[in-house]
Amino acid sequence: MSREPRPKLVVVHDGDPAETGRARAPTERKPQPVITMRDFPRLGRRGRIALAAAVLTGLLTHGWHLFQYPLYLTDEGIYMQRAWSVVRQTSLSPYTYDYDHAPGGWIQLAGWAFPLPNQFETFGNAVNTGRFLMLLVHLVSVVLLFEIVRRLTGSVLAASVAAFFYNVSPLAVYYHRQVLLDNLMMFWVLLSLYLLLCRDMRIRHAVGAGAALGVALITKENALFFVPTLAYLLYRRAKGSTQRRFATSLWPLATAVPVGAYVLYAVLKNELLPSGLDFDLNNPPADHVSLLYTLWWQLNRNQGSLLSSGGLLYTSWIPRDGLLLLLGLLAMMAVLYWGFRSREHKLGFLVVGTMAVAYAFYLVRGSVLLDFYIAPMIPLFAMSIGMAADRLLRRLRPRVRIAVPAVAGALLLLVPATDYVLTINDEGRVTIADQYHPKLNLTRMQEEQVAWIRENVPADARIIMDDDLWSALHDVPPFYPFAHSHWNAASDPDVRDKLFAKKWQNVDYIVMSNKMRQAMDGNNGDGREDWILTALKNAKKVWETGQGDIHLQIYRVG
């Protein structure tokens, strides 16, 4: 008895038929059980134009005033300080490395700076050199994000909307310009996701995706929250493939190699476990640092609720871009609902929705948060918005479907209340937003601070400062070998006990960065910075500058 030939399996997208390749065979009504990407549409002329526009937009929004805004921040200085140590001292830190973060991020920064003509000073100073790498990372991430959304939806429009928010959101511009481990981590996560969405799933793609995820994990540990979704995506992509066993076996192996190297480093230094297996958080191990003890300490840190009235959500994130947060939250819930409603055929919604929810859980779980922890959420919200907008608009005529997002985007750029390009200043006037303002040069004040130190402070002076200026005072002559951040002066025994002996009289100068006093008070819960605060009380202000709510000072002690 002969059988009729079955229609060929094709990919079903939520985009327009013109964007999604072949339509479903008319006799095939039953949903297909196997997801394949072989029928993904090629990028095409319109797609290439949209992608080029997205990259150019990212270059303009993130490259304009890259070295002038925002102010150099403490964590930027810390990561460049450690990258400097990798290059200059072949060490993971100029101080005791206590496993507060995996070292993959600043090893990448060191690998970037090492071959440059003037290494850390190629772009003026160490932080600028790191920021230029962040610009390159952002541009490549734009390509990855655009292609990920396009492949998951089959829609150039969805990819364009996602890239728009990823490029233009004031939150994105502010945090993605900064030298942050979160930006590097998210680049590797996007690369891993991109490789898992290649048209033909091959072993090399699975290995590359696993290796990229492993690098993400040793760049910033919170990449762990993306592992379940990426593992599920691998399972769905390899399902029914003749290479399924190899792909599903080699992916976790490739992921484990970078992580295993990090653990092996701790084992070889006898710093994996605390002495006597003592994990008492009230009595840190005194003889040596420990990777597992630090992880346990990190897990037990608590700062209160993100949703409290004084939390970062209301004091930092919403003022910068409440629109992205609102639209992203709504879109995240929508794509998650659509993804779970049809897991077999809306894999893209399920992938983006679960990744966004997983990281949102990380933010609201109640542990200690810093303001830049929102950075990885931005591309996830952007992808969710792009995918949700495309689904809601897909029933409209093609020209109307393109015109609606274009008009909405133009309004976002032109309405001052959004702060996307225009803003309303304290005097009630419409002006250019801070990130693009031609006359706003915040980092110039820090450069003036360094210049005054070089002209007026002897090189052997014992200086307490913040980490934002550390590389400037250690990498360019005259060197200031006794210039240390208040964090290390209060906690590192070699600095605290041997150099300063915890006596305020041994401090010569205190270089105050913006809001450094608040940081000192916050770090002084156990009284560790009392002697530094006493030195500040006995100091005379010898230099000061400021702009808006930013204030920098230098004090001479005694």
C-alpha positions as CSV (number, residue, x, y, z in Angstrom):
1,M,0.0,0.0,0.0
2,S,1.6,3.3,-1.1
3,R,1.8,6.3,1.1
4,E,1.5,9.9,0.0
5,P,4.8,11.9,0.4
6,R,4.8,14.1,3.5
7,P,5.4,17.8,3.1
8,K,8.9,19.0,3.9
9,L,9.4,20.4,7.4
10,V,9.9,24.2,7.4
11,V,10.4,26.8,10.1
12,V,7.4,28.6,11.3
13,H,8.0,32.3,12.4
14,D,5.7,35.0,13.7
15,G,6.9,37.5,11.1
16,D,5.6,38.3,7.7
17,P,5.6,35.6,5.0
18,A,8.0,37.7,3.0
19,E,10.5,37.7,5.9
20,T,10.2,34.1,6.9
21,G,11.0,32.1,3.8
22,R,8.7,29.3,2.5
23,A,5.2,29.2,3.8
24,R,3.8,26.1,5.4
25,A,2.6,23.5,3.0
26,P,-1.2,23.8,2.7
27,T,-1.8,20.2,3.6
28,E,0.4,20.4,6.7
29,R,-1.8,21.6,9.6
30,K,-0.4,19.7,12.5
31,P,2.4,21.5,14.4
32,Q,5.8,20.0,13.7
33,P,7.6,18.4,16.6
34,V,11.1,19.2,15.6
35,I,12.6,22.7,15.5
36,T,15.0,23.3,12.7
37,M,16.8,26.5,11.6
38,R,17.8,25.5,8.1
39,D,15.0,27.5,6.6
40,F,16.0,30.8,8.3
41,P,15.8,33.6,5.8
42,R,19.0,35.0,4.6
43,L,19.8,38.5,5.8
44,G,18.9,40.0,2.4
45,R,19.4,43.6,1.2
46,R,16.9,45.1,3.6
47,G,18.3,43.2,6.5
48,R,21.9,44.3,5.6
49,I,20.8,48.0,5.5
50,A,19.0,47.6,8.8
51,L,22.0,46.0,10.4
52,A,24.4,48.6,9.1
53,A,22.1,51.3,10.5
54,A,22.0,49.6,13.9
55,V,25.8,49.4,14.0
56,L,26.2,53.0,12.9
57,T,23.7,54.1,15.5
58,G,25.6,52.3,18.2
59,L,28.8,53.9,17.1
60,L,27.3,57.3,17.4
61,T,25.4,56.9,20.7
62,H,28.2,55.1,22.5
63,G,31.2,56.6,20.8
64,W,30.2,60.3,21.2
65,H,32.0,61.8,24.3
66,L,33.1,58.3,25.3
67,F,36.1,59.6,27.2
68,Q,34.2,62.6,28.7
69,Y,31.0,61.0,30.1
70,P,30.2,59.5,32.5
71,L,32.7,60.2,35.3
72,Y,35.4,57.6,35.8
73,L,34.0,55.3,38.5
74,T,35.5,53.2,41.2
75,D,34.9,49.9,39.6
76,E,36.3,51.0,36.3
77,G,39.5,51.8,38.2
78,I,39.5,48.5,40.0
79,Y,39.3,46.4,36.8
80,M,41.9,48.5,34.9
81,Q,44.1,48.3,38.0
82,R,43.9,44.5,38.0
83,A,44.5,44.4,34.2
84,W,47.6,46.6,34.8
85,S,48.8,44.0,37.4
86,V,48.4,41.2,34.9
87,V,50.5,43.0,32.3
88,R,53.1,44.6,34.6
89,Q,53.3,42.1,37.5
90,T,52.0,38.9,36.0
91,S,49.6,38.8,38.9
92,L,45.8,38.9,39.2
93,S,45.9,41.9,41.5
94,P,48.4,44.4,42.9
95,Y,46.9,43.5,46.3
96,T,45.8,40.2,47.8
97,Y,43.5,38.5,45.4
98,D,40.5,37.4,47.5
99,Y,38.4,35.8,44.7
100,D,35.8,38.6,44.9
101,H,35.3,38.1,41.2
102,A,36.6,35.5,38.7
103,P,39.5,37.0,36.8
104,G,38.4,36.4,33.3
105,G,37.2,40.0,32.7
106,W,40.4,41.8,33.6
107,I,42.5,39.2,31.9
108,Q,40.6,40.1,28.7
109,L,41.3,43.8,29.4
110,A,45.0,43.0,29.9
111,G,45.0,41.0,26.6
112,W,43.4,44.1,24.9
113,A,45.9,46.6,26.3
114,F,49.1,44.6,26.0
115,P,49.6,44.7,22.2
116,L,48.6,48.4,21.9
117,P,51.3,50.9,21.0
118,N,51.3,52.6,24.4
119,Q,49.4,49.9,26.2
120,F,47.3,51.4,28.9
121,E,48.0,55.0,27.8
122,T,47.1,54.4,24.1
123,F,43.8,56.4,24.5
124,G,45.0,58.9,27.1
125,N,44.8,56.8,30.3
126,A,44.0,53.3,31.4
127,V,40.2,53.8,31.8
128,N,39.9,55.4,28.4
129,T,41.7,52.4,26.9
130,G,39.2,50.1,28.6
131,R,36.3,52.2,27.4
132,F,37.4,52.0,23.8
133,L,37.2,48.2,24.2
134,M,33.7,48.6,25.6
135,L,32.8,50.5,22.5
136,L,34.1,47.7,20.3
137,V,32.3,45.1,22.5
138,H,29.1,47.0,22.2
139,L,29.3,47.2,18.4
140,V,29.9,43.5,18.0
141,S,27.1,42.9,20.5
142,V,24.7,44.9,18.4
143,V,25.4,42.5,15.5
144,L,24.9,39.5,17.7
145,L,21.7,40.9,19.3
146,F,20.3,41.9,15.9
147,E,20.9,38.4,14.4
148,I,19.7,36.6,17.4
149,V,16.3,38.4,17.4
150,R,16.0,38.1,13.6
151,R,16.7,34.3,13.7
152,L,14.3,33.7,16.6
153,T,11.5,35.7,14.9
154,G,12.3,35.8,11.2
155,S,11.7,39.5,11.4
156,V,14.0,42.3,10.5
157,L,11.6,44.7,12.2
158,A,11.9,42.9,15.5
159,A,15.6,43.0,15.3
160,S,15.7,46.7,14.4
161,V,13.4,47.6,17.3
162,A,15.6,45.6,19.7
163,A,18.8,47.2,18.4
164,F,17.2,50.7,18.7
165,F,16.6,50.3,22.4
166,Y,20.0,48.6,23.0
167,N,21.7,51.5,21.3
168,V,19.7,54.6,22.3
169,S,18.4,53.9,25.9
170,P,20.1,56.3,28.3
171,L,20.6,53.3,30.6
172,A,22.5,51.5,27.9
173,V,24.6,54.5,27.0
174,Y,25.5,55.2,30.6
175,Y,26.5,51.7,31.7
176,H,27.7,50.2,28.4
177,R,30.3,53.0,28.1
178,Q,31.8,52.0,31.4
179,V,34.6,49.4,31.9
180,L,32.4,46.8,33.5
181,L,32.7,43.0,33.8
182,D,28.9,42.8,33.2
183,N,29.4,44.2,29.6
184,L,32.1,41.7,28.8
185,M,30.0,38.8,30.4
186,M,26.9,39.7,28.3
187,F,29.0,39.8,25.1
188,W,30.0,36.2,25.7
189,V,26.5,35.1,26.6
190,L,25.2,36.7,23.4
191,L,27.9,35.0,21.4
192,S,27.0,31.6,23.0
193,L,23.3,32.2,22.1
194,Y,24.2,33.2,18.6
195,L,26.2,30.1,18.0
196,L,23.4,27.9,19.2
197,L,21.2,29.5,16.6
198,C,23.4,28.8,13.5
199,R,21.5,27.6,10.5
200,D,22.9,24.1,10.6
201,M,23.7,22.9,14.2
202,R,27.1,21.3,14.0
203,I,29.5,20.1,16.6
204,R,31.8,23.1,16.3
205,H,28.9,25.4,17.0
206,A,28.0,23.5,20.2
207,V,31.7,23.5,21.3
208,G,32.0,27.2,20.5
209,A,28.8,28.0,22.4
210,G,29.9,26.1,25.4
211,A,33.4,27.7,25.4
212,A,31.8,31.2,25.1
213,L,29.5,30.4,28.1
214,G,32.5,29.2,30.1
215,V,34.3,32.4,29.4
216,A,31.2,34.3,30.5
217,L,31.1,32.4,33.8
218,I,34.7,33.3,34.6
219,T,34.1,36.9,33.5
220,K,31.2,37.5,35.9
221,E,29.6,34.7,37.9
222,N,26.1,35.8,37.5
223,A,26.2,34.3,33.9
224,L,25.1,31.2,35.9
225,F,21.5,32.3,35.7
226,F,21.5,31.9,31.9
227,V,22.8,28.3,31.9
228,P,19.4,26.5,32.1
229,T,18.0,28.4,29.2
230,L,21.1,27.9,27.0
231,A,21.1,24.2,27.9
232,Y,17.5,23.8,26.9
233,L,18.1,25.6,23.7
234,L,21.0,23.2,22.9
235,Y,18.6,20.3,23.6
236,R,16.0,21.7,21.3
237,R,18.5,22.5,18.5
238,A,20.2,19.1,18.7
239,K,16.9,17.2,18.9
240,G,16.6,14.8,16.0
241,S,20.1,15.5,14.8
242,T,22.6,12.7,14.0
243,Q,25.2,14.7,16.0
244,R,23.0,15.1,19.0
245,R,25.1,13.0,21.3
246,F,28.3,14.7,20.4
247,A,26.8,18.2,20.7
248,T,25.1,17.6,24.1
249,S,28.3,16.0,25.5
250,L,30.9,18.5,24.2
251,W,28.9,21.6,25.1
252,P,29.1,21.1,28.9
253,L,32.7,19.9,28.5
254,A,33.7,23.1,26.7
255,T,31.8,25.1,29.3
256,A,33.6,23.4,32.1
257,V,37.2,24.0,30.7
258,P,37.4,27.7,31.6
259,V,35.6,27.2,34.9
260,G,37.8,24.3,35.7
261,A,40.9,26.3,35.0
262,Y,39.8,28.9,37.5
263,V,39.1,26.2,40.2
264,L,42.4,24.6,39.4
265,Y,44.2,27.9,40.0
266,A,42.7,28.1,43.5
267,V,43.6,24.4,44.2
268,L,47.2,24.9,43.2
269,K,47.5,27.9,45.5
270,N,45.8,26.0,48.3
271,E,43.1,28.6,48.3
272,L,40.0,26.5,47.4
273,L,38.9,25.7,50.9
274,P,39.2,27.8,54.1
275,S,41.4,26.5,56.9
276,G,39.6,23.8,58.9
277,L,36.6,24.0,56.5
278,D,35.5,26.9,58.7
279,F,32.8,28.9,56.9
280,D,31.9,31.1,59.8
281,L,31.1,34.5,58.3
282,N,31.8,36.3,61.6
283,N,35.4,35.0,61.6
284,P,37.0,35.1,58.2
285,P,40.0,32.9,57.6
286,A,43.1,34.7,58.7
287,D,45.9,32.6,57.2
288,H,44.8,32.6,53.5
289,V,41.9,33.6,51.3
290,S,39.5,31.0,50.0
291,L,37.5,30.7,46.8
292,L,34.6,28.7,48.4
293,Y,34.5,30.9,51.5
294,T,34.2,34.0,49.3
295,L,31.4,32.4,47.3
296,W,29.6,31.5,50.6
297,W,30.1,35.1,51.8
298,Q,28.7,36.5,48.5
299,L,25.6,34.3,48.8
300,N,24.9,35.4,52.3
301,R,25.2,39.2,51.7
302,N,22.0,41.1,52.1
303,Q,21.1,44.7,51.3
304,G,17.3,44.7,51.5
305,S,14.7,44.8,48.8
306,L,15.3,46.4,45.4
307,L,11.7,47.6,45.4
308,S,12.1,49.6,48.6
309,S,11.6,53.4,48.3
310,G,15.4,54.0,48.7
311,G,16.5,51.2,46.4
312,L,18.4,51.6,43.1
313,L,15.2,51.1,41.1
314,Y,13.8,54.4,42.2
315,T,17.0,56.4,42.9
316,S,19.1,55.4,39.9
317,W,17.5,53.2,37.2
318,I,14.0,54.8,36.7
319,P,15.3,58.4,36.7
320,R,17.7,57.4,33.8
321,D,15.2,55.4,31.7
322,G,12.0,54.4,33.3
323,L,10.4,53.9,29.9
324,L,12.8,51.0,29.0
325,L,12.2,49.4,32.3
326,L,8.4,49.6,32.0
327,L,8.3,48.5,28.4
328,G,10.9,45.8,29.1
329,L,9.0,44.4,32.0
330,L,5.7,44.2,30.1
331,A,7.4,42.7,27.1
332,M,9.2,40.2,29.2
333,M,6.0,38.9,30.7
334,A,4.3,38.8,27.3
335,V,7.1,36.8,25.5
336,L,7.3,34.5,28.5
337,Y,3.6,33.8,28.3
338,W,3.6,33.3,24.5
339,G,6.7,31.1,24.8
340,F,5.1,28.8,27.4
341,R,1.8,28.8,25.6
342,S,3.4,27.2,22.6
343,R,6.8,25.8,23.6
344,E,7.2,23.8,20.4
345,H,6.8,26.7,17.9
346,K,7.7,29.8,19.8
347,L,11.1,28.8,21.0
348,G,12.4,32.3,20.6
349,F,9.9,33.8,23.0
350,L,10.7,31.1,25.5
351,V,14.4,31.6,25.3
352,V,14.4,35.4,25.6
353,G,11.6,35.3,28.2
354,T,13.3,32.8,30.5
355,M,16.7,34.5,30.3
356,A,15.1,37.8,31.2
357,V,13.1,36.3,34.1
358,A,16.2,34.5,35.4
359,Y,18.3,37.6,35.5
360,A,15.4,39.6,37.0
361,F,15.2,37.1,39.8
362,Y,18.9,37.7,40.4
363,L,18.2,41.4,40.8
364,V,15.3,41.2,43.1
365,R,16.5,38.3,45.3
366,G,17.6,40.7,48.1
367,S,21.4,40.5,48.0
368,V,23.8,43.4,47.7
369,L,23.3,45.3,44.4
370,L,25.4,48.0,42.7
371,D,23.9,50.3,40.2
372,F,25.6,48.8,37.2
373,Y,24.1,45.4,37.9
374,I,21.3,46.5,35.6
375,A,23.6,46.4,32.5
376,P,22.9,42.8,31.5
377,M,19.2,43.3,31.8
378,I,19.2,46.0,29.1
379,P,19.8,43.7,26.0
380,L,17.3,41.2,27.4
381,F,14.7,43.9,27.8
382,A,15.6,45.3,24.3
383,M,15.1,41.8,22.7
384,S,11.8,41.3,24.6
385,I,10.5,44.7,23.4
386,G,11.5,44.0,19.8
387,M,9.9,40.6,19.7
388,A,6.7,41.7,21.4
389,A,6.4,44.8,19.2
390,D,6.8,42.6,16.1
391,R,4.1,40.2,17.2
392,L,1.6,42.9,18.1
393,L,2.2,44.6,14.7
394,R,2.5,41.7,12.4
395,R,-1.2,41.8,11.3
396,L,-0.8,45.3,9.9
397,R,0.1,46.0,6.3
398,P,3.8,46.0,5.7
399,R,4.2,49.7,5.2
400,V,2.1,50.6,8.3
401,R,4.0,47.9,10.2
402,I,7.3,49.6,9.5
403,A,5.9,53.2,9.9
404,V,4.5,52.7,13.5
405,P,7.9,51.8,15.1
406,A,9.6,54.5,13.1
407,V,7.3,57.2,14.3
408,A,7.5,55.9,17.9
409,G,11.3,55.9,17.7
410,A,11.3,59.4,16.4
411,L,9.1,60.6,19.3
412,L,11.4,58.9,21.8
413,L,14.3,60.8,20.4
414,L,12.5,64.2,20.2
415,V,10.4,64.2,23.4
416,P,12.5,65.9,26.2
417,A,10.8,64.0,29.0
418,T,12.4,60.7,27.8
419,D,16.1,61.9,28.1
420,Y,16.9,59.9,25.0
421,V,18.4,62.8,23.1
422,L,16.7,65.9,24.6
423,T,16.1,66.7,28.2
424,I,14.7,69.4,30.5
425,N,17.4,71.0,32.7
426,D,16.9,72.4,36.2
427,E,16.0,75.7,34.8
428,G,13.1,74.2,32.8
429,R,14.8,74.6,29.4
430,V,15.0,72.0,26.7
431,T,18.6,71.0,26.2
432,I,20.8,68.1,24.9
433,A,20.9,65.1,27.2
434,D,24.0,64.7,29.3
435,Q,25.3,61.8,27.4
436,Y,25.6,63.9,24.2
437,H,26.0,67.4,25.6
438,P,28.9,69.0,23.8
439,K,29.9,71.2,26.7
440,L,29.7,68.5,29.4
441,N,33.1,67.0,30.1
442,L,33.0,65.3,33.5
443,T,36.3,63.4,33.3
444,R,38.2,66.6,32.7
445,M,37.8,67.3,36.5
446,Q,39.5,64.0,37.3
447,E,42.3,64.8,34.8
448,E,42.8,68.2,36.6
449,Q,42.9,66.4,39.9
450,V,45.7,64.1,38.7
451,A,47.6,67.1,37.2
452,W,47.5,69.0,40.5
453,I,48.9,65.9,42.3
454,R,51.8,65.6,39.9
455,E,52.7,69.3,40.3
456,N,52.3,69.6,44.0
457,V,52.6,66.2,45.7
458,P,56.0,64.4,46.1
459,A,56.2,60.9,44.6
460,D,56.9,59.3,48.0
461,A,53.8,60.7,49.7
462,R,51.4,58.3,51.4
463,I,48.1,58.9,49.7
464,I,44.6,57.6,50.5
465,M,42.3,57.9,47.4
466,D,39.7,56.0,45.4
467,D,40.4,53.4,42.7
468,D,39.3,55.6,39.8
469,L,42.8,57.3,39.7
470,W,44.9,54.3,40.7
471,S,46.3,53.5,37.3
472,A,47.0,57.2,36.5
473,L,49.2,57.4,39.5
474,H,51.0,54.0,39.1
475,D,51.5,53.7,35.3
476,V,52.8,57.1,34.3
477,P,55.8,58.8,35.8
478,P,56.2,60.2,38.3
479,F,55.0,57.0,40.0
480,Y,53.2,57.1,43.3
481,P,53.9,53.7,44.8
482,F,52.3,54.7,48.2
483,A,49.0,55.8,46.7
484,H,46.3,53.3,47.7
485,S,42.5,53.3,47.8
486,H,40.7,53.6,51.1
487,W,39.2,50.1,50.5
488,N,42.7,48.5,50.4
489,A,44.1,50.8,53.1
490,A,41.4,49.6,55.4
491,S,41.4,45.8,54.6
492,D,44.7,44.7,53.0
493,P,47.2,43.8,55.8
494,D,50.2,44.8,53.7
495,V,48.9,48.3,53.2
496,R,46.9,48.8,56.5
497,D,49.5,47.4,58.9
498,K,52.9,47.8,57.2
499,L,52.5,51.1,55.4
500,F,50.0,53.1,57.5
501,A,50.1,51.0,60.8
502,K,46.4,52.1,61.1
503,K,47.6,55.6,62.3
504,W,46.1,58.7,60.8
505,Q,49.4,60.5,61.4
506,N,51.0,58.3,58.6
507,V,48.7,59.7,56.0
508,D,50.0,62.6,53.9
509,Y,47.2,63.3,51.5
510,I,43.6,62.2,51.0
511,V,42.3,62.5,47.4
512,M,38.5,62.5,47.4
513,S,36.5,61.3,44.5
514,N,32.8,62.1,44.0
515,K,30.8,60.5,46.8
516,M,33.9,58.8,48.2
517,R,32.9,60.0,51.7
518,Q,29.6,58.1,51.5
519,A,31.5,55.0,50.4
520,M,33.9,55.3,53.3
521,D,31.0,55.6,55.8
522,G,29.3,52.6,54.2
523,N,32.5,50.5,54.4
524,N,33.0,51.4,58.0
525,G,30.4,49.3,59.6
526,D,33.0,47.5,61.8
527,G,35.1,50.6,62.3
528,R,37.8,49.6,59.8
529,E,38.1,53.1,58.4
530,D,38.0,55.1,61.6
531,W,41.6,56.0,61.4
532,I,41.2,57.2,57.8
533,L,38.2,59.3,58.8
534,T,40.2,60.7,61.7
535,A,42.9,61.7,59.2
536,L,40.3,63.5,57.1
537,K,39.1,65.5,60.2
538,N,42.7,66.6,60.8
539,A,43.3,67.6,57.1
540,K,43.2,70.9,55.3
541,K,41.6,71.2,51.9
542,V,44.2,72.3,49.3
543,W,42.3,71.8,46.1
544,E,38.7,71.5,44.9
545,T,36.6,71.5,41.8
546,G,33.0,70.6,41.0
547,Q,30.2,70.6,38.4
548,G,26.6,70.2,39.2
549,D,26.3,67.6,42.0
550,I,29.9,66.3,41.4
551,H,32.6,67.5,43.8
552,L,36.3,66.5,44.0
553,Q,38.7,67.6,46.7
554,I,42.3,67.0,47.8
555,Y,43.3,67.3,51.5
556,R,46.7,67.6,53.1
557,V,46.8,65.8,56.5
558,G,48.5,67.4,59.5
